[in-house]
Structure formats: structure tokens, C-alpha cells
Amino acid sequence: MKLYGDRISGNCLKVQYTADCLGLPLAWEDVDILKGETRTPDFLALNPAGQVPVLLLDDGRTLAQSNAIIDYLATGSVLLPDAPYDQARVREWLYWEQYSHEPYVAVCRFHMHYQGKSAAGREPWRVARGEAALDHLEAALNGRDWLAAGRFSLADIALLAYTRLAHEGGFDLAPRPRVRAWIRRCEDRLGLAPAPAQNGNRMS
Amino acid sequence: MKLYGDRISGNCLKVQYTADCLGLPLAWEDVDILKGETRTPDFLALNPAGQVPVLLLDDGRTLAQSNAIIDYLATGSVLLPDAPYDQARVREWLYWEQYSHEPYVAVCRFHMHYQGKSAAGREPWRVARGEAALDHLEAALNGRDWLAAGRFSLADIALLAYTRLAHEGGFDLAPRPRVRAWIRRCEDRLGLAPAPAQNGNRMS
């Protein structure tokens, strides 16, 4: 399998985290979003929606949408519970991530970290929704180690990708101790070095 | 099963369409978004994310996110193919709908149809992305009757809900004949009366 992706994209990193967790070999074909490489005719032939990541299977078939890809890869694995209701609760988080978290937390990061905007230059409505998404995560983790089905799952992987980078979008996790502890738990499961500024203090 | 929903919401109607198609009885508990009924303490106890639809199962468990709900209801049915890759392609459309279609096509409709904005008062960036989403659908339907897996599926139901109401958000389907024909096919499958203005001309 080959992943067409950009390493600046949490949506792409989700797929890598999932593959690593399941021991699936994944070759990476770098696609540079900032250079417009998701808009070339070759790339649009792979995914007419013009978005990374795209998974290319060994038989030549393709699959887009990060959360559809990780769901496919995790079929029958420890990352997706067997019971239909538990699976549905995992997917509930995956849809919430794409609708209520990524467009705010990740897009603010893109504006600041890659387009050079200041924190003050962010769109106020987008910041407010990003803050609300992080508050929702903090509340959801009250009394729970993992987001869904009582165990580490795709729900955690999907939400981790941009939440651990939220500081790059001007969001402060210092007042969200449950989110910070959950990030550390997820990073530990995935063997990731801690994100540098998730405590609200730049550590390096 | 009971659905907490608002009949103005395509996200809620998707669930009704799916239940009708599968012959599943579904009681409806009306929640009025415009009156703030998704923000009351009682509703937030059902869904802390404060969004409709919410499915309440007979055993008291709940499930939110329209596309997670229809995926759950359609498990093992004709609306979701058996093969994991085909299922993944259906879900690819479901995620695309929530990320690249609904926030533009449905939100423009909400602003015009429920908040009284004029077509000219819509946000230009949102209109552009809505137009792009409808163009993407038109291209995807080139040579195909259905969006995924060569058959009528959840992908069609999820995309139908707001696409058939796109005119209420100021979008014109007249230059998109494949989308119009697909809407008619879907409506025929679901036994729905044709949406009144999907041809760009108000018919009643």
C-alpha cells in the first residue's frame, strides 16, 4: 500500500499512526499541499476531490478521506470494536472530528503555522468554535481514559492528530488537563515523542 | 427507536430516509433548532455536542452524528455493501459530505431559508465552496447512476438530503443535469415527491 500524503497534515498522519499501530507497511508518496500538488491533473486522477490523504492499494484501487481510510485499515483489528453499537460510537467521534474540530483547530493551525498569520489575525468565529471543540473534548474525558468504547481506538487516533498540534493554531491546552493527560496516553500507545508545546509552554 | 430531530435539517431527514428504506419504525421527537432546543440541559444530556439528530435506542443508549447513525442502521442491509472496500467507498462519500458539502450547501440554505439572508448576502467563500461541491457531484455522476459501489447506497442518501434542497441556499442545479437526474432517481427509490425547485425553476 502507498499513501499519498503531506506530513504537515494531521489527516495524513492519522493514517500513519493507524498503520504503525497495526504493523501495516505503508510507503509514503509525498504530496506538497503548499506547492499546489493536490491540484495537478495527475493527483486529481487519483482523487477528484483534490485532497490528501489518498491510499493506493496494491491492486490499484484508491481510497480517500482520512477517517474512511483508517476505518478500512482497522477493520477486524483491536482499533475498532466488534460490536456494531461500539463501532458506531467510534464513528460518531470520527464524524464529529471532521465537522466540529478539524475545520477550526486544524484550519487555525494552517493559517498560523503555514500562512504566517498571527494569533490575533485568526478569524474570531473559527477560534471560538475551536475553543468549543477543545472544551467538548475536555468534558468528554471526565472520568474516562479513552473517547469511545472504553478502550484506545480509532476515535483517539483521529482526534489526537490535530489536538496534539493545537498550540500551533494558537490554542492553549494548559486549562485542559484531561486533554493533556489523554494526549500523553495516546502518544505513549503510539510510541510518539511528546508534542513540544502541548502544555501551553514551549519546551524547546 | 426514537429520533430527536428537526424536520428542517437534512441531517435529520437522512435518518428518516434510511429508516423508511429499510422498513424500520422510527418515532420522531421534534427538537426545534431555531428555538434553541438543542442547547437545553435536557438535550445536552442526550448529546453533549448539542447537535441533532440523536438516535435513542430502545435500551436507552444514544447515538449522534447523522452519518454514524445511518451507517449503524444500515449494517447488514442492502444500503451498505458487504465488501470492506465497497463499504469504505460509501464512507468516503459520507465523510466528504460532512466536510466538503454540508458546511457550504446546507449552511447557505440555513442562512437564506431560515435566517432571511438574500442570495447576495451569502458569504462568497462559502458560496464558492458550495458551487465546487455541486460541480464535484456532477463530475462524479458522469457515466454512473449511483455514487458508490455501483448501486443505491447510504452514499446517495447522505448526499441527497441537502443536494435536493440546494436551491433554498441559492444554488442553481439547472447547469448540472446529471445531479438533477440522480436526484430524481434517488427520490424515486425513496418514494419522495420531487423537490420543487431542483430544476432551477420553481414548479409550484
Contacts between the chains, C-beta under 8 A, distances in Angstrom:
chain1	res1	chain2	res2	distance
A	48	B	136	6.7
A	48	B	139	6.2
A	48	B	140	6.8
A	49	B	96	6.1
A	49	B	100	6.7
A	49	B	136	6.2
A	51	B	100	7.8
A	57	B	85	7.7
A	61	B	85	6.4
A	63	B	85	7.4
A	63	B	88	5.4
A	63	B	89	6.9
A	63	B	92	6.2
A	64	B	92	5.5
A	64	B	96	7.7
A	65	B	91	7.1
A	65	B	92	4.5
A	65	B	95	4.0
A	65	B	96	6.0
A	65	B	99	7.8
A	66	B	95	7.8
A	67	B	91	7.6
A	67	B	95	5.4
A	68	B	88	5.3
A	68	B	89	7.9
A	68	B	91	4.2
A	68	B	92	4.3
A	68	B	94	7.6
A	68	B	95	5.3
A	69	B	88	7.5
A	71	B	88	6.7
A	71	B	91	6.0
A	72	B	84	6.2
A	72	B	85	7.1
A	72	B	87	7.8
A	72	B	88	3.9
A	72	B	91	7.9
A	75	B	84	5.1
A	84	B	72	6.3
A	84	B	75	5.1
A	85	B	57	7.7
A	85	B	61	6.4
A	85	B	63	7.4
A	85	B	72	7.1
A	87	B	72	7.8
A	88	B	63	5.4
A	88	B	68	5.3
A	88	B	69	7.5
A	88	B	71	6.7
A	88	B	72	3.9
A	89	B	63	6.9
A	89	B	68	7.8
A	91	B	65	7.1
A	91	B	67	7.6
A	91	B	68	4.2
A	91	B	71	6.0
A	91	B	72	7.8
A	92	B	63	6.2
A	92	B	64	5.5
A	92	B	65	4.5
A	92	B	68	4.3
A	94	B	68	7.6
A	94	B	95	7.8
A	95	B	65	4.0
A	95	B	66	7.8
A	95	B	67	5.3
A	95	B	68	5.3
A	95	B	94	7.8
A	95	B	95	7.4
A	95	B	98	5.8
A	96	B	49	6.1
A	96	B	64	7.6
A	96	B	65	6.0
A	98	B	95	5.8
A	98	B	98	5.5
A	98	B	99	4.9
A	99	B	65	7.8
A	99	B	98	4.9
A	99	B	99	7.1
A	99	B	102	7.5
A	99	B	103	7.5
A	100	B	49	6.6
A	100	B	51	7.8
A	102	B	99	7.5
A	103	B	99	7.5
A	103	B	103	6.8
A	136	B	48	6.6
A	136	B	49	6.2
A	139	B	48	6.2
A	140	B	48	6.8
